[in-house]
Amino acid sequence: MAHFLGYRCSLCGGEFSPADAVYTCPHCQGNLDVVLDIETLRQKFSPDDIFSRTDASLWRYLPLLPVGAPAGSGTPLHNAGWTPLFAPPHLMDLTGLRQLWVKDDGRNPTASFKDRASAVVVTRALELNAEVVVTASTGNAGAALAGMAAAVGKKAIIFAPRTAPPAKIAQLLIFGAQVILVDGSYDDAFDLTVEASREFGWYCRNTGFNPFTAEGKKTAAFEIWETLLHTKPLNRPLSIIVSVGDGNIISGIHKGFRDLAALGWLEAMPRIFGVQAQGSAAVANAWRTGKERIIPVKADTLADSISVDLPRDGIRAIRAVQETGGAYIVVSDAEILAGIADLGSAGIFAEPAGAAAWAGLRKALHTGIITEEDPVLVLNTGNGLKDVHAAMQAVEPAPIIDPTMAALKSYLSIKR
């Protein structure tokens, strides 16, 4: 906490102390960046101080986070992050890439990338003595909040659209959260959550609203830096492919690399590529115009985790790509389903939002904005068990045969 100086507005540049602002800029409602005391951090720590830590979680980067040591030792809150990095030969053969990694954040405690944000937000809620933490979610952010809050005995309330996948709603309920389904879109649930937090004094976790969400998500950048960029010097800048809905994951990853660059610990900034579903492409649309103006869409995609009418962190999501030499890629639902099957063939089970990143890589290679010479990392943001209905659309149904050898031989002869 001694290294947390305050906030800076990403739009108007206004600066605020930790006590002056809680969510967005009080002047222009822009997203707030957490400001760390970079000079002190540079003097007190080196990369080796981080690498020598034994925490197999995002908490190994505690000196670079704006919260104190988390409560609830030995709980899932202490196990968020530090997800595996795979280099599947089958996917290299499939794409022709010589250097390819998949970071699987579906291995987090509640099976999605959102655990990173929720672990940090819940820790901040404890520091603020907040009685209730609330969020809007299509499922993953809510499950992450419910799980992390349950780990430390904190009450969580989740507003979710009634169309959210049943498996995700089940997680919310199992973790003991108070779940309220909204007969409307994610954006409707988001607005109601903000209004309720103001009315009842609840601490709001909403993505792209609470600045501590990006602080949790930036830890993925730290892990990529430690496990890949620091240990395997690359001949070309690493291309990172990430799916985008509200824009908070891509902006959080960008913030992580910017923090490392400010400390002097990052040799080369990776190129960051955002992938949006064709039916929910407000950020990609704005990026194409070259203007920082997000026009809402009517979201319609099977990738519920990135189905957003009005991205709440859209401006920073545009900058993450513009400032790193990346691009936005738009993929269809059919391409997303194909991506689920591709990743599955390498032993990685991704939900649609995670598979969207893979589909984006395939399209980027096809169009030439990424080449076979480029080192590439694809981020899977959620486990496929989150949305079994979508997964079943990505594969052929299993056959049903009579329990006889004759039936088996007949089926096998047809398959040949």
C-alpha positions as CSV (number, residue, x, y, z in Angstrom):
1,M,0.0,0.0,0.0
2,A,2.9,2.4,0.6
3,H,3.6,2.2,-3.2
4,F,0.0,3.3,-4.1
5,L,0.1,7.0,-4.8
6,G,-3.4,7.5,-6.2
7,Y,-5.2,7.7,-9.5
8,R,-4.8,9.4,-12.9
9,C,-7.7,9.8,-15.3
10,S,-7.1,8.1,-18.7
11,L,-9.1,10.9,-20.5
12,C,-8.6,14.3,-18.8
13,G,-5.4,13.5,-17.0
14,G,-6.7,14.6,-13.6
15,E,-4.8,13.2,-10.6
16,F,-6.4,12.1,-7.4
17,S,-5.3,10.7,-4.0
18,P,-6.4,7.3,-2.9
19,A,-9.1,9.0,-0.8
20,D,-10.4,11.3,-3.6
21,A,-11.8,8.7,-6.0
22,V,-13.2,5.2,-5.8
23,Y,-14.3,4.4,-9.3
24,T,-14.3,6.7,-12.3
25,C,-13.0,10.2,-12.7
26,P,-15.3,12.6,-10.8
27,H,-14.8,15.3,-13.5
28,C,-15.2,13.5,-16.8
29,Q,-16.1,9.9,-15.8
30,G,-13.1,8.5,-17.6
31,N,-11.4,5.3,-16.4
32,L,-8.9,5.8,-13.7
33,D,-5.3,4.3,-13.9
34,V,-3.8,3.4,-10.5
35,V,-0.5,5.3,-10.0
36,L,2.3,3.5,-8.3
37,D,5.4,5.0,-6.8
38,I,7.7,3.9,-9.6
39,E,10.8,5.6,-8.2
40,T,10.6,4.0,-4.8
41,L,9.8,0.6,-6.4
42,R,12.8,0.9,-8.7
43,Q,15.1,1.7,-5.7
44,K,13.7,-1.0,-3.4
45,F,13.2,-3.9,-5.8
46,S,14.8,-5.7,-8.8
47,P,13.5,-8.4,-11.0
48,D,15.4,-11.0,-9.0
49,D,13.5,-9.9,-5.9
50,I,10.3,-10.9,-7.7
51,F,11.7,-14.1,-9.3
52,S,13.0,-15.4,-6.0
53,R,9.5,-15.4,-4.4
54,T,7.9,-18.8,-3.8
55,D,4.2,-17.7,-4.2
56,A,2.8,-19.8,-7.1
57,S,0.1,-17.1,-7.7
58,L,-0.4,-13.5,-8.7
59,W,0.7,-12.5,-5.1
60,R,4.3,-13.0,-6.0
61,Y,3.9,-9.6,-7.6
62,L,2.6,-8.0,-4.4
63,P,5.1,-5.1,-4.4
64,L,3.7,-4.0,-7.8
65,L,0.1,-4.1,-6.7
66,P,-1.9,-1.3,-4.9
67,V,-3.1,-3.5,-2.1
68,G,-1.5,-5.0,1.0
69,A,-1.0,-8.7,1.7
70,P,-4.3,-10.6,1.2
71,A,-6.2,-12.2,4.0
72,G,-7.4,-15.8,4.0
73,S,-4.2,-17.7,3.8
74,G,-4.6,-21.2,2.3
75,T,-7.8,-20.2,0.4
76,P,-8.5,-20.0,-3.4
77,L,-8.0,-16.3,-3.2
78,H,-4.3,-17.1,-2.6
79,N,-4.2,-19.3,-5.7
80,A,-5.4,-17.0,-8.4
81,G,-3.0,-16.5,-11.3
82,W,0.4,-18.2,-12.1
83,T,-1.4,-20.2,-14.8
84,P,0.4,-22.6,-17.1
85,L,2.0,-21.6,-20.4
86,F,1.8,-24.4,-23.1
87,A,3.7,-24.8,-26.3
88,P,1.6,-27.4,-28.2
89,P,3.4,-29.0,-31.1
90,H,0.1,-29.8,-32.8
91,L,-1.0,-26.2,-32.9
92,M,2.4,-25.2,-34.3
93,D,1.9,-27.7,-37.1
94,L,-1.6,-26.4,-37.6
95,T,-0.5,-22.8,-38.0
96,G,3.0,-23.1,-39.2
97,L,4.2,-20.9,-36.4
98,R,7.7,-21.7,-35.1
99,Q,7.1,-20.1,-31.7
100,L,3.6,-20.4,-30.2
101,W,2.4,-20.5,-26.7
102,V,-1.1,-20.7,-25.1
103,K,-1.5,-19.3,-21.6
104,D,-4.5,-21.1,-20.1
105,D,-6.3,-19.0,-17.6
106,G,-9.1,-21.5,-17.5
107,R,-6.9,-23.2,-14.8
108,N,-7.7,-20.4,-12.3
109,P,-9.6,-21.4,-9.1
110,T,-13.1,-20.5,-10.6
111,A,-11.9,-21.4,-14.1
112,S,-11.5,-18.0,-15.7
113,F,-9.1,-15.0,-16.1
114,K,-11.5,-12.9,-14.0
115,D,-10.2,-14.5,-10.8
116,R,-7.2,-12.2,-11.1
117,A,-9.4,-9.1,-10.8
118,S,-11.6,-10.5,-8.1
119,A,-8.8,-11.5,-5.9
120,V,-7.4,-8.0,-5.9
121,V,-10.8,-6.3,-5.6
122,V,-11.9,-8.5,-2.7
123,T,-8.6,-7.7,-1.0
124,R,-9.3,-4.0,-1.5
125,A,-12.9,-4.4,-0.2
126,L,-11.4,-5.9,3.0
127,E,-9.1,-2.9,3.4
128,L,-12.1,-0.6,3.0
129,N,-14.2,-2.6,5.4
130,A,-16.9,-3.0,2.8
131,E,-19.7,-5.2,4.0
132,V,-20.9,-6.2,0.5
133,V,-19.2,-6.5,-2.8
134,V,-21.4,-6.4,-5.9
135,T,-20.9,-6.9,-9.6
136,A,-22.7,-7.3,-12.9
137,S,-21.6,-10.3,-14.9
138,T,-22.5,-12.7,-17.7
139,G,-21.0,-15.3,-15.4
140,N,-17.2,-15.3,-15.2
141,A,-16.7,-12.1,-13.3
142,G,-19.5,-13.0,-11.0
143,A,-18.2,-16.5,-10.4
144,A,-14.8,-15.1,-9.7
145,L,-16.2,-12.6,-7.2
146,A,-18.4,-15.2,-5.6
147,G,-15.5,-17.6,-5.2
148,M,-13.0,-15.1,-3.9
149,A,-15.5,-13.5,-1.6
150,A,-16.6,-16.9,-0.2
151,A,-12.9,-17.7,0.5
152,V,-12.7,-14.8,3.0
153,G,-16.3,-14.8,4.3
154,K,-17.3,-11.7,2.4
155,K,-20.9,-11.2,1.1
156,A,-21.2,-11.0,-2.7
157,I,-24.2,-9.9,-4.7
158,I,-24.3,-10.7,-8.5
159,F,-26.5,-9.2,-11.1
160,A,-26.6,-11.3,-14.2
161,P,-28.7,-11.4,-17.4
162,R,-31.2,-14.2,-17.3
163,T,-29.6,-15.5,-20.6
164,A,-26.2,-16.3,-18.9
165,P,-25.1,-19.9,-19.3
166,P,-26.6,-22.2,-16.6
167,A,-23.2,-23.6,-15.7
168,K,-22.0,-20.1,-14.8
169,I,-25.1,-19.3,-12.7
170,A,-24.6,-22.6,-10.9
171,Q,-21.1,-21.5,-9.9
172,L,-22.5,-18.2,-8.5
173,L,-25.1,-20.1,-6.4
174,I,-22.7,-22.8,-5.2
175,F,-20.3,-20.2,-3.9
176,G,-23.1,-18.7,-1.8
177,A,-23.5,-15.4,-3.6
178,Q,-26.9,-13.7,-3.7
179,V,-27.8,-13.9,-7.4
180,I,-30.3,-11.6,-9.0
181,L,-31.1,-12.4,-12.7
182,V,-32.0,-9.3,-14.8
183,D,-34.5,-9.6,-17.6
184,G,-32.3,-7.6,-19.9
185,S,-28.7,-7.4,-21.2
186,Y,-25.3,-7.3,-19.5
187,D,-25.4,-3.6,-20.0
188,D,-28.7,-3.3,-18.2
189,A,-27.3,-5.4,-15.3
190,F,-24.2,-3.1,-15.3
191,D,-26.2,0.1,-14.9
192,L,-28.4,-1.4,-12.2
193,T,-25.3,-2.5,-10.3
194,V,-23.8,0.9,-10.3
195,E,-27.1,2.5,-9.2
196,A,-27.5,-0.1,-6.4
197,S,-23.9,0.4,-5.1
198,R,-24.6,4.1,-4.8
199,E,-28.0,3.6,-3.1
200,F,-26.9,0.9,-0.6
201,G,-23.2,1.7,-0.2
202,W,-22.0,-1.6,-1.7
203,Y,-18.5,-1.8,-3.0
204,C,-18.8,-2.3,-6.8
205,R,-16.4,-4.6,-8.6
206,N,-17.8,-3.8,-12.1
207,T,-15.3,-4.4,-14.9
208,G,-14.1,-1.2,-16.5
209,F,-15.5,0.8,-13.6
210,N,-13.5,-0.2,-10.6
211,P,-9.8,0.7,-11.3
212,F,-8.6,-2.3,-9.2
213,T,-9.9,-4.8,-11.7
214,A,-7.2,-3.8,-14.2
215,E,-4.6,-4.0,-11.4
216,G,-5.5,-7.7,-11.0
217,K,-5.6,-8.3,-14.7
218,K,-2.2,-6.8,-15.3
219,T,-0.6,-9.7,-13.4
220,A,-1.0,-11.8,-16.5
221,A,1.5,-9.4,-18.2
222,F,3.9,-9.9,-15.3
223,E,3.7,-13.7,-15.7
224,I,4.3,-13.5,-19.4
225,W,7.3,-11.3,-18.7
226,E,8.7,-13.6,-16.1
227,T,8.1,-16.9,-17.7
228,L,8.7,-16.0,-21.3
229,L,10.1,-12.6,-22.1
230,H,12.8,-12.7,-19.4
231,T,13.8,-16.3,-19.8
232,K,13.5,-16.7,-23.6
233,P,14.8,-13.6,-25.4
234,L,13.0,-13.3,-28.7
235,N,14.2,-12.1,-32.1
236,R,11.0,-10.3,-32.8
237,P,8.4,-8.6,-30.5
238,L,6.0,-11.1,-29.0
239,S,2.5,-10.9,-30.4
240,I,-0.2,-11.4,-27.7
241,I,-3.7,-12.3,-28.8
242,V,-6.6,-11.6,-26.4
243,S,-10.3,-11.5,-26.7
244,V,-12.1,-8.3,-25.9
245,G,-15.5,-7.5,-24.5
246,D,-15.6,-4.6,-22.0
247,G,-11.9,-4.0,-22.8
248,N,-10.6,-4.3,-19.3
249,I,-8.5,-7.4,-19.8
250,I,-6.6,-6.0,-22.8
251,S,-6.2,-2.6,-21.0
252,G,-5.1,-4.4,-17.8
253,I,-2.4,-6.4,-19.7
254,H,-1.2,-3.2,-21.4
255,K,-1.0,-1.5,-17.9
256,G,1.1,-4.4,-16.7
257,F,3.6,-4.0,-19.5
258,R,3.6,-0.2,-19.1
259,D,4.4,-0.6,-15.4
260,L,7.3,-2.9,-16.2
261,A,8.6,-0.5,-18.8
262,A,8.5,2.4,-16.4
263,L,10.5,0.3,-13.9
264,G,13.1,-0.4,-16.7
265,W,12.5,-4.1,-16.4
266,L,11.0,-4.7,-19.9
267,E,13.4,-4.8,-22.9
268,A,10.7,-4.7,-25.7
269,M,7.0,-3.9,-25.5
270,P,4.9,-6.8,-27.0
271,R,2.4,-6.2,-29.7
272,I,-1.1,-6.6,-28.4
273,F,-3.9,-7.8,-30.7
274,G,-7.5,-7.6,-29.6
275,V,-10.2,-10.0,-31.0
276,Q,-13.9,-9.2,-31.0
277,A,-16.9,-11.3,-32.0
278,Q,-18.5,-10.0,-35.2
279,G,-21.7,-9.5,-33.3
280,S,-20.1,-7.4,-30.5
281,A,-17.3,-5.4,-32.1
282,A,-17.8,-1.8,-30.8
283,V,-14.1,-1.4,-29.9
284,A,-12.8,-2.9,-33.2
285,N,-15.2,-0.6,-35.0
286,A,-13.8,2.5,-33.2
287,W,-10.2,1.4,-33.8
288,R,-10.8,1.2,-37.5
289,T,-11.9,4.8,-37.6
290,G,-8.8,6.0,-35.8
291,K,-10.9,7.9,-33.3
292,E,-11.4,7.3,-29.5
293,R,-15.1,7.3,-29.8
294,I,-17.1,4.1,-28.9
295,I,-20.5,3.7,-30.5
296,P,-22.6,1.1,-28.8
297,V,-23.8,-1.9,-30.7
298,K,-26.6,-4.4,-30.1
299,A,-24.5,-7.4,-29.1
300,D,-25.3,-10.7,-30.6
301,T,-22.8,-13.5,-30.2
302,L,-22.6,-17.0,-28.6
303,A,-19.4,-15.8,-26.8
304,D,-21.3,-14.4,-23.8
305,S,-18.2,-13.4,-21.9
306,I,-17.4,-10.8,-24.6
307,S,-21.0,-9.9,-25.5
308,V,-21.2,-6.2,-24.7
309,D,-23.3,-3.4,-26.2
310,L,-21.2,-0.5,-24.7
311,P,-17.6,-1.5,-23.7
312,R,-16.9,0.4,-20.4
313,D,-13.1,0.4,-20.9
314,G,-13.1,0.9,-24.6
315,I,-10.8,3.9,-24.9
316,R,-8.0,2.2,-23.0
317,A,-8.7,-1.0,-25.0
318,I,-8.1,1.0,-28.2
319,R,-4.9,2.5,-26.9
320,A,-3.5,-1.0,-25.8
321,V,-3.5,-1.9,-29.5
322,Q,-2.5,1.5,-31.0
323,E,0.4,2.1,-28.6
324,T,1.9,-1.4,-29.1
325,G,1.7,-1.7,-32.9
326,G,-1.1,-4.4,-32.7
327,A,-4.5,-4.5,-34.4
328,Y,-8.1,-5.5,-33.9
329,I,-9.4,-8.6,-35.5
330,V,-13.1,-9.5,-35.9
331,V,-14.2,-13.2,-36.0
332,S,-17.6,-14.9,-36.6
333,D,-19.3,-17.2,-34.2
334,A,-18.6,-20.1,-36.7
335,E,-14.9,-19.2,-36.5
336,I,-15.1,-19.2,-32.7
337,L,-16.7,-22.7,-32.6
338,A,-13.9,-23.9,-34.9
339,G,-11.4,-22.4,-32.5
340,I,-12.9,-24.4,-29.6
341,A,-12.3,-27.6,-31.6
342,D,-8.7,-26.6,-32.6
343,L,-7.7,-25.9,-29.0
344,G,-9.4,-29.0,-27.8
345,S,-7.3,-31.1,-30.3
346,A,-4.3,-29.9,-28.3
347,G,-5.8,-30.7,-24.9
348,I,-6.9,-27.2,-24.1
349,F,-10.7,-26.8,-23.3
350,A,-11.7,-23.2,-24.0
351,E,-15.0,-21.4,-23.6
352,P,-16.1,-19.3,-26.7
353,A,-14.4,-16.1,-25.5
354,G,-11.1,-17.9,-25.0
355,A,-11.5,-19.6,-28.4
356,A,-12.1,-16.2,-30.0
357,A,-8.5,-15.3,-29.4
358,W,-7.4,-18.5,-31.2
359,A,-9.8,-17.7,-34.1
360,G,-8.3,-14.3,-34.2
361,L,-4.8,-15.7,-34.6
362,R,-5.9,-17.9,-37.5
363,K,-7.4,-14.9,-39.3
364,A,-4.4,-12.8,-38.5
365,L,-2.1,-15.4,-40.2
366,H,-4.5,-15.6,-43.1
367,T,-4.5,-11.9,-43.7
368,G,-0.7,-11.5,-43.1
369,I,-0.8,-9.1,-40.1
370,I,1.0,-11.9,-38.2
371,T,3.5,-14.1,-40.0
372,E,4.9,-17.5,-39.3
373,E,8.1,-15.8,-38.2
374,D,6.4,-14.0,-35.3
375,P,6.5,-15.4,-31.8
376,V,2.9,-15.5,-30.6
377,L,1.1,-16.0,-27.3
378,V,-2.7,-16.7,-27.3
379,L,-4.6,-16.1,-24.0
380,N,-7.4,-18.5,-23.2
381,T,-9.6,-16.6,-20.7
382,G,-12.0,-19.3,-19.6
383,N,-12.6,-23.1,-19.3
384,G,-14.9,-24.8,-21.8
385,L,-17.0,-26.3,-19.0
386,K,-18.3,-22.8,-18.4
387,D,-20.5,-23.2,-21.6
388,V,-21.0,-26.9,-22.5
389,H,-23.8,-25.9,-24.9
390,A,-21.4,-24.0,-27.1
391,A,-18.8,-26.7,-26.8
392,M,-21.2,-29.3,-28.1
393,Q,-21.9,-27.1,-31.2
394,A,-18.1,-27.3,-32.0
395,V,-18.0,-31.0,-32.4
396,E,-20.0,-33.9,-34.0
397,P,-22.3,-35.7,-31.5
398,A,-21.2,-39.0,-30.2
399,P,-22.7,-42.0,-31.9
400,I,-25.1,-44.4,-30.2
401,I,-24.8,-48.0,-31.0
402,D,-26.2,-51.3,-29.7
403,P,-24.0,-52.9,-27.0
404,T,-22.8,-55.7,-29.4
405,M,-19.5,-56.4,-31.2
406,A,-21.5,-56.6,-34.5
407,A,-22.8,-53.1,-34.0
408,L,-19.3,-51.8,-33.1
409,K,-17.7,-53.5,-36.1
410,S,-20.4,-52.0,-38.3
411,Y,-19.9,-48.5,-36.9
412,L,-16.1,-48.8,-37.3
413,S,-16.4,-50.0,-40.9
414,I,-18.5,-46.9,-41.7
415,K,-15.9,-44.6,-40.0
416,R,-13.1,-46.0,-42.2
